[in-house]
Amino acid sequence: MKIILQTKKFLFIVSMLVAFTAPAYSQDIVKQAPVGFDVYQENILHGKIDTISYESKTVGTIRRALVYTPPGYSESKKYPVLYLLHGIGGDEKEWYNGGQPHVILDNLYAQGKLEPMIVIMPNGRAIKDDRAIGNHMAADKVAGFAVFEEDLLNDLIPFVERNFPVLTDREHRAIAGLSMGGGQSLNFGLGNLNKFAWVGGFSSAPNTKAPEKLIPDPDAAKKQLKLLWISCGADDGLIGFSKRTHDYLVEKGVPHIYYIEPGVHDFKVWKNGLYMFSQLIFKPVDVSTFTKYVYK
């Protein structure tokens, strides 16, 4: 009898040790956003939105971005960073005005579903007059969207790392965006895997590079990427750019999530992209679940 009791006690202790040493986050599939996910809740803790200004040596001006710091933000702690990019007709305020990311993230924090992170929403138009006015397809503005890669890597990221308590390794840096910003995120993220381990494109636009240029070395991408997320509305006229990237990734055996949902080219799809993507980043990831991300 004594031996049985001792055995049960030993097994109990082992089970408790396993529970406390297991990963803090489950590998469950992240579900489509429910009704109310983007509705402001009064009785929860809230993060903070501020405007920051940084010197861009790339452009030769002082540029602006929005920064979201999470509920309970403390300068004594170090945080991972998500760079969240806007579309061709927007600026640093597009996500804030159209997608209310602060509300979506606040609600997720209240449910214990996010790893605390800082979110930077920059202006992806790296030209001296970077206002979202006039012909967005003008040659200088289109060129500015590509130049933003240099501004991001050489000016904005260093500014953030000097002025905020952030983790500076690639495993704690993510990039994602909508439409034109989705193309930028794929181009810049996959083109700089030494800088980004988490990459997301929501309804990526025609500025997205051809797949063989995005990922010329699939084996390197397999080793370096923590998560590559590609999502789009099923009735979006630009879905072909997401699908061709997906098809190439499947051919080359590069793990990724390809999530097609009902919808068109609008914030309904993009907000859901942020809702789902944000819950996956900066956590342990089980690549065996990636193919299970199918809209139901």
C-alpha positions, 0 to 999 in steps of 0.5 A: 500500500505504501509503495502504491501511494509513493508511486501515485505521489511521484506521478503527480509531481511529474505531471505538475512539472510537465505542466509548468515546463510546457510551452505557454501557448497551445498549438490550437488553430486560430479561428476566424474573428467572431462578431464584436472582435473590433468593438471597443470594450470599456471595461478592459485595459487599453493600450496607447496610440502615439505619433512618433517622428524620426529622421530619415536619412534615406529621404532627407526629411523628418517622417512620422509613424504611429506606435501602439504600446500594449496594455500594461506597457513598461519601459523596464520590459523588452518587447517584440515589434510588429511593423504594420503597413498600409495600402497604396492610398493610405498613410501611417493613419490608414490602419488606425482610421480604417481598421482600428488595430488598437481596438482589435489588439486590446480585445485580444489582450483582454482574452489572453491571446497575444504575446505583448508587443509594440506595433509600428504603423509607418508611412510606406511612401518614402518620398519628401511629400509623403501625403496620401494625395494626388495620383497614387500611381505617379512614378515618384510615388510608386518609386517611394514605395520601393525606397521605403525598404531602405527607410525602414531598415536604415532609419525607422527600425534603428530609431525604434530600437534606440527609443523603445524597450524592444528586442532586436533579434530577427525572431522578435521582429515581424512585418505585415501589411494590407494590399500594397503594404502586403506586397511590401511586407512580402518583398521586404520581409522575405528579402531580409530574412536576417531581419524578419522571422514573421511575415504576413501579406493581407490581399497583397497587391501587384507590387508583390515580386514574382515568387522566384524573386521573393524566395530564390532560396527555398531551403534558406526560407524553410530554415529562417521563417517562423511564420509566413502568412498569406490571406485574401478575400475569395472575390478579390480581383487581386487574389492571383498575386497571393495564389501564385506565391502560394503555388510556388511555396507548395511546389518548393515545400516552404511551410506557410499559411494560405487563408482564403476567406469570403470577401473582397479587397477591403478592411473586413478581410484585412482586420481579420488578417490582423486578428489571426496573424497577431495571435500566432506571432512571437509564440511557438509555432507548429508547422504541421497545423499550417495546412489546416487553415481553411475557412469553414 
